[in-house]
């Protein structure tokens, strides 16, 4: 599917990123010339989504090589910017293993990571589209589309491929507090690409499920543990629990680079905590009492028991997940 925007682009030995903090009001692109600048862009969520972060990190390593900087130091810094998403560390380590570590070799590898991501997105959409039924409505939480990848997305790739196949369906996007990726990004992206989308508040999910208005759930993932536990945007665990209670299928869609066999279960996944002001302020305006205590976990873990299937570029895995996940990475 020909998308109407680019999330990232390598051009003239620089990395260009769409500033997702400004969407949907403004479509602004920034140019980065150092790995430190890219790292800050990742940390500040100019670019976000596990696969896109991984691709950006690959190009950040190329920028480090371009300026003859210490690659190990660059890698350590980049991995510290967003600790939950495994794709970032995966891409950085992939660069570090290269021999020789010259600019052209590193740049070729970064481009390969991007090209692989584009193809993986297409394949995830192909497998997932088989689960879309005409006339049904599907919920997605946070943003797992082209804005989160170098290609057409993970969970949203399923919708793009289903549309390409001529299927008729609708999408509901939860707003995804506190950063509002669902409202600001998913709704913008799907609407821009011609997919009928409705927006709901996060606390409306149970009610719509009870009314029979949601027939399936597709979400992305930032890390999948060896047993199939899935780390994704905060609120995903709640949505999965509600889906289970209402007998609604719940699917996680992610590339195999998101599978972390070194992490036995979700209990070992480091959950990023972000600044309290993301919760207490909206566009810089206070919406809570000053000095109030805040919990701002950016992710949660959905136990594998709540999943109907895990979809990657290699196919659809159903329970038990561990053997299939290990086989995919051999």
Phi, psi and omega per residue, in radians:
X1 nan 2.312 3.131
X2 -1.427 1.807 -3.118
X3 -1.347 2.680 -3.014
X4 -1.684 0.409 3.079
X5 -2.840 2.902 3.049
X6 -2.117 2.278 3.126
X7 -1.349 -0.698 3.113
X8 -2.638 2.726 -3.140
X9 -2.729 2.324 3.019
X10 -1.609 2.140 -3.077
X11 -2.642 2.265 3.102
X12 0.947 0.776 3.134
X13 1.003 0.581 3.071
X14 -2.406 2.691 3.082
X15 -1.812 2.203 3.133
X16 -1.858 2.223 -3.111
X17 -2.161 2.396 2.990
X18 -1.302 2.195 -3.115
X19 -1.356 1.738 -3.053
X20 -1.304 -0.203 3.081
X21 -1.219 -0.405 -3.058
X22 -1.593 -0.243 -3.122
X23 -1.286 2.616 0.067
X24 -1.589 -0.036 -3.017
X25 -1.205 -0.657 -3.071
X26 -2.352 2.459 3.078
X27 -1.888 1.609 -3.006
X28 -2.065 2.377 3.119
X29 -1.981 2.449 3.088
X30 -2.071 2.647 3.141
X31 -1.943 2.359 -3.073
X32 -2.147 2.401 -3.064
X33 -2.080 -0.111 3.127
X34 -2.322 2.753 3.121
X35 -1.173 -0.529 3.117
X36 -1.138 -0.692 3.115
X37 -1.132 -0.729 3.123
X38 -1.151 -0.730 3.109
X39 -1.029 -0.746 3.112
X40 -1.161 -0.641 3.092
X41 -1.111 -0.660 3.085
X42 -1.165 -0.824 -3.113
X43 -1.100 -0.696 -3.094
X44 -1.502 0.046 3.059
X45 1.171 0.534 2.890
X46 -1.073 -0.761 3.011
X47 -2.082 2.412 -3.136
X48 -2.644 2.968 -2.979
X49 1.740 2.216 -2.988
X50 -0.935 -0.872 -3.121
X51 -1.117 -0.731 -3.133
X52 -1.120 -0.676 3.096
X53 -1.096 -0.702 3.106
X54 -1.090 -0.774 3.118
X55 -1.124 -0.776 3.127
X56 -1.067 -0.697 3.133
X57 -1.138 -0.650 3.076
X58 -1.049 -0.780 3.108
X59 -1.227 -0.528 3.068
X60 -1.098 -0.677 3.080
X61 -1.140 -0.607 3.076
X62 -1.144 -0.668 3.086
X63 -1.122 -0.653 3.080
X64 -1.104 -0.752 3.117
X65 -1.157 -0.655 3.133
X66 -1.029 -0.608 -3.111
X67 -1.767 0.237 3.087
X68 0.965 0.707 3.132
X69 -1.635 2.861 -3.103
X70 -1.154 2.036 -3.051
X71 -1.226 -0.610 3.117
X72 -1.154 -0.699 3.102
X73 -1.136 -0.742 3.104
X74 -1.081 -0.741 -3.128
X75 -1.104 -0.773 3.140
X76 -1.062 -0.756 3.131
X77 -1.135 -0.817 -3.086
X78 -1.095 -0.729 -3.123
X79 -1.159 -0.381 -3.132
X80 -1.402 -0.257 -3.002
X81 -1.254 -0.679 3.105
X82 -2.479 1.677 -2.964
X83 -1.328 -0.318 -3.034
X84 -1.422 -0.733 -3.080
X85 -1.250 2.018 -3.019
X86 -1.291 -0.427 -3.092
X87 -1.046 -0.574 -3.129
X88 -1.089 -0.941 3.135
X89 -1.122 -0.640 3.124
X90 -1.042 -0.798 -3.118
X91 -1.185 -0.742 3.140
X92 -1.104 -0.788 3.136
X93 -1.144 -0.589 3.097
X94 -1.086 -0.683 3.102
X95 -1.200 -0.725 -3.091
X96 -1.112 -0.476 -3.102
X97 -1.398 -0.118 -3.076
X98 -1.203 2.554 3.011
X99 -2.461 2.231 -0.124
X100 -1.314 2.841 -3.115
X101 -1.679 0.986 3.064
X102 -1.696 2.958 -3.005
X103 -1.017 -0.803 -3.051
X104 -1.146 -0.711 3.112
X105 -1.113 -0.772 -3.135
X106 -1.161 -0.752 -3.140
X107 -1.127 -0.711 3.101
X108 -1.068 -0.665 3.131
X109 -1.209 -0.702 3.105
X110 -1.089 -0.718 3.098
X111 -1.153 -0.616 3.105
X112 -1.147 -0.696 3.097
X113 -1.055 -0.737 3.114
X114 -1.135 -0.817 -3.120
X115 -1.094 -0.695 3.107
X116 -1.120 -0.677 3.135
X117 -1.121 -0.721 3.117
X118 -1.051 -0.780 -3.137
X119 -1.209 -0.696 3.111
X120 -1.077 -0.690 3.105
X121 -1.049 -0.768 3.136
X122 -1.070 -0.758 -3.101
X123 -1.216 -0.673 3.077
X124 -1.055 -0.721 3.092
X125 -1.095 -0.705 3.138
X126 -1.068 -0.849 -3.134
X127 -1.174 -0.760 -3.081
X128 -1.219 -0.556 -3.109
X129 -1.080 -0.424 3.110
X130 -1.129 -0.339 -3.107
X131 -1.630 -0.106 3.123
X132 -1.474 2.271 3.134
X133 -1.929 2.466 3.119
X134 -1.017 2.415 3.057
X135 1.423 0.008 -3.101
X136 -1.711 2.900 -3.131
X137 -2.138 2.368 -3.035
X138 -2.182 2.406 3.130
X139 -1.658 2.474 2.959
X140 -2.304 2.594 -3.079
X141 -2.118 2.325 -3.054
X142 1.212 -2.735 3.115
X143 -2.141 2.105 3.108
X144 -2.278 0.826 -3.086
X145 -1.998 -2.682 -3.138
X146 -1.081 -0.473 3.107
X147 -1.200 -0.311 -3.111
X148 -1.815 0.054 -3.062
X149 -2.508 -3.138 2.991
X150 -1.547 -0.264 -3.111
X151 -1.921 -2.377 -3.065
X152 -1.716 0.225 3.009
X153 1.838 3.127 3.082
X154 -1.809 -1.477 3.130
X155 -1.074 -0.721 -3.115
X156 -1.274 -0.374 3.060
X157 -1.049 -0.550 3.087
X158 -1.046 -0.748 -3.132
X159 -1.238 -0.685 3.121
X160 -1.099 -0.736 -3.129
X161 -1.215 -0.686 3.107
X162 -1.098 -0.664 3.082
X163 -1.142 -0.716 3.118
X164 -1.071 -0.572 3.133
X165 -1.405 -0.054 3.101
X166 1.527 0.195 3.126
X167 -1.291 2.587 3.110
X168 -1.887 2.184 -3.082
X169 -2.837 2.981 3.080
X170 -2.258 2.760 -3.133
X171 -2.132 2.427 2.979
X172 -1.976 2.299 3.115
X173 -2.003 2.190 3.006
X174 -1.352 2.620 -2.989
X175 -1.152 -0.561 3.099
X176 1.199 1.178 2.994
X177 -1.142 2.653 0.047
X178 -1.627 -0.158 -3.032
X179 -1.578 -0.137 3.026
X180 1.052 0.667 3.123
X181 -1.112 -0.601 3.118
X182 -1.140 -0.806 -3.122
X183 -1.234 -0.837 -3.025
X184 -1.389 -0.654 -2.977
X185 -1.825 -0.959 -3.083
X186 -1.087 -0.819 -3.138
X187 -1.105 -0.699 3.110
X188 -1.105 -0.845 -3.062
X189 -1.138 -0.870 -3.108
X190 -1.139 -0.750 3.126
X191 -1.102 -0.707 -3.137
X192 -1.097 -0.495 -3.108
X193 -1.854 0.346 2.932
X194 1.372 0.444 3.103
X195 -1.919 2.165 -3.085
X196 -1.085 2.136 -3.040
X197 -2.356 2.423 3.041
X198 -2.053 2.533 -3.127
X199 -1.838 2.384 3.040
X200 -2.307 2.784 3.005
X201 -1.286 2.734 -3.105
X202 -1.034 -0.611 -3.065
X203 -1.487 0.240 3.118
X204 -1.761 -0.118 -3.013
X205 -1.041 -0.859 -3.081
X206 -1.050 -0.730 -3.116
X207 -1.096 -0.778 -3.138
X208 -1.181 -0.609 3.081
X209 -1.143 -0.731 3.122
X210 -1.097 -0.604 3.121
X211 -1.348 -0.102 -3.134
X212 1.352 0.403 -3.091
X213 -1.627 -0.061 3.107
X214 -2.155 2.207 -3.051
X215 -1.940 -0.104 3.121
X216 -3.059 2.789 -3.138
X217 -2.261 2.293 3.059
X218 -2.158 2.155 3.096
X219 -2.285 2.872 3.042
X220 -1.569 -2.863 3.092
X221 -2.760 2.521 3.072
X222 -1.746 -0.329 3.059
X223 -2.853 2.333 3.065
X224 -2.041 2.088 -3.130
X225 -1.283 2.927 -3.061
X226 -1.058 -0.488 -3.130
X227 -1.578 -0.012 3.126
X228 1.735 -0.034 3.023
X229 -1.092 2.469 -2.996
X230 -2.113 2.140 2.997
X231 -1.610 2.230 3.117
X232 -2.605 -3.125 -3.088
X233 -0.889 2.479 3.135
X234 -0.888 2.347 -3.080
X235 1.857 -0.332 -3.126
X236 -1.105 -0.727 3.132
X237 -1.024 -0.742 3.111
X238 -1.112 -0.744 3.118
X239 -1.097 -0.726 3.142
X240 -1.132 -0.687 3.111
X241 -1.106 -0.739 3.111
X242 -1.159 -0.706 3.120
X243 -1.073 -0.738 3.112
X244 -1.076 -0.744 -3.119
X245 -1.132 -0.477 -3.112
X246 -1.838 0.201 3.114
X247 0.983 0.755 3.128
X248 -1.886 2.277 -3.130
X249 -1.107 2.460 -3.087
X250 -2.238 2.094 -3.053
X251 -2.090 2.370 2.982
X252 -1.813 2.305 -3.088
X253 -2.123 2.119 -3.108
X254 -2.830 2.663 3.078
X255 -1.243 2.801 3.139
X256 -1.110 -0.332 3.071
X257 -1.142 -0.275 3.124
X258 -1.479 -0.265 3.134
X259 -1.341 2.227 -3.105
X260 -2.082 1.606 -3.104
X261 -1.213 -0.263 3.093
X262 -1.342 -0.233 3.109
X263 -1.824 1.864 -3.036
X264 -1.051 -0.730 -3.118
X265 -2.602 3.075 -3.128
X266 -1.129 -0.336 -3.128
X267 -1.113 -0.421 -3.112
X268 -1.625 -0.042 -3.101
X269 -1.359 2.236 3.092
X270 -1.293 2.181 -3.129
X271 -1.753 2.064 -3.120
X272 -1.165 2.372 3.000
X273 -1.958 2.334 -3.063
X274 -1.942 3.114 -3.003
X275 -1.100 2.420 -3.140
X276 -1.005 -0.509 -3.081
X277 -1.128 -0.351 3.060
X278 -1.114 -0.442 3.138
X279 -1.670 -0.694 -3.015
X280 -1.493 -0.208 -3.110
X281 -2.267 2.648 3.036
X282 -2.294 1.990 -3.057
X283 0.941 0.690 3.092
X284 1.452 -0.069 -3.107
X285 -1.726 2.212 3.141
X286 -1.113 2.349 3.072
X287 -2.179 0.198 3.124
X288 -2.527 2.789 3.123
X289 -1.036 2.538 3.096
X290 -1.098 2.544 3.088
X291 1.190 0.186 3.098
X292 -1.189 2.489 3.083
X293 -1.226 2.475 -3.052
X294 -2.322 2.363 2.876
X295 -1.797 2.194 -3.139
X296 -2.367 1.149 3.036
X297 -1.284 2.312 -3.066
X298 -1.493 -0.369 -3.101
X299 -2.376 2.862 2.907
X300 -2.420 3.041 -3.095
X301 -2.040 2.203 3.067
X302 -1.673 2.067 3.124
X303 -1.063 2.539 -3.057
X304 -1.079 -0.392 3.137
X305 -1.098 -0.410 -3.100
X306 -1.534 -0.121 -3.087
X307 -1.545 2.445 2.998
X308 -1.458 -0.635 3.141
X309 -2.901 2.768 2.972
X310 -2.005 2.227 -3.091
X311 -1.932 2.175 3.034
X312 -2.190 -3.063 3.108
X313 -1.187 -0.238 -3.106
X314 -1.695 -0.070 3.092
X315 2.453 -2.837 -3.103
X316 -1.991 2.107 3.119
X317 -1.790 2.293 3.043
X318 -2.008 2.937 -3.060
X319 -1.093 2.563 -0.117
X320 -1.315 2.508 -2.967
X321 -1.481 -0.578 -2.905
X322 -0.994 -0.778 -3.108
X323 -1.132 -0.716 3.140
X324 -1.159 -0.757 -3.131
X325 -1.085 -0.748 3.116
X326 -1.127 -0.693 3.135
X327 -1.127 -0.624 3.141
X328 -1.143 -0.516 -3.060
X329 -1.673 0.054 3.116
X330 -1.286 nan nan
